[in-house]
Amino acid sequence: MGDFKSLIVWQKSVSLVTEIYHLTEKYPKHEIFGLTSQIRRASVSIPSNISEGHSRRSSNDYIQFLKIARGSLAELETQFLISKNLNFISEEQYQDFDTKFIEIAKMLNSLITSIQKTNS
């Protein structure tokens, strides 16, 4: 299976977390324990679940953790829509991140499918 750090989806997810931390530094201070915290936790959950699932060395566990990562990504998409609606981010920023979310979701789906096929 190799090292989880060699997975492009993990690398892109880690980059996404970094971008999100920089972006949310600009959120209103009164949101630090609200939306800012939720967004940061959801984003960190994506690469964390990819690496944890990979390290379990069981295909079924790996798939389950990838599905959890996919769920965290869906959470993040929702939180970014809310951020846009509250004018914490611009339409352009929203679209930029949405493109990244879609790319990571497709990669997670492909990885899940690949593992499932290998187990069949």
FENQUINOR-V778456 format. One record per pair of residues at least 12 apart in sequence whose ideal C-beta (glycine too) atoms are under 7 Angstrom apart, sorted by sequence separation. I is the first residue (numbers start at 1). GAP is how many residues later the second one is. D is the distance in whole Angstrom. If there is no record, write none. Layout:
i={I,I}
gap={GAP,GAP}
d={D,D}
//
This chain:
i={24,53,52,53,80,24,24,49,50,80,80,20,21,49,50,20,49,77,20,46,49,45,77,76,17,46,16,17,45,46,73,17,42,73,73,13,14,42,43,13,42,70,10,13,39,42,70,69,10,39,9,10,38,66,7,35,66,67,4,66,4,35,35,63,4,4,63,1,62,63,59,59,27,23,16,16,12,13,12,9,9,8,9,9}
gap={12,12,13,13,14,15,16,16,16,17,18,19,19,19,19,20,20,21,23,23,23,24,24,25,26,26,27,27,27,27,28,30,30,31,32,33,33,33,33,34,34,35,37,37,37,37,38,39,40,40,41,41,41,42,43,44,45,45,46,46,47,47,48,49,50,51,52,53,53,53,56,60,61,66,84,88,91,91,92,95,98,99,99,102}
d={5,3,5,6,6,6,6,5,7,6,7,6,6,5,5,7,4,7,5,5,7,7,5,7,5,5,6,6,4,6,6,6,5,6,6,4,5,4,6,4,4,6,5,6,7,6,5,6,5,5,6,6,6,6,7,6,6,7,6,5,4,7,6,6,4,7,6,7,6,7,5,5,5,7,6,7,7,6,6,6,4,7,6,6}
//
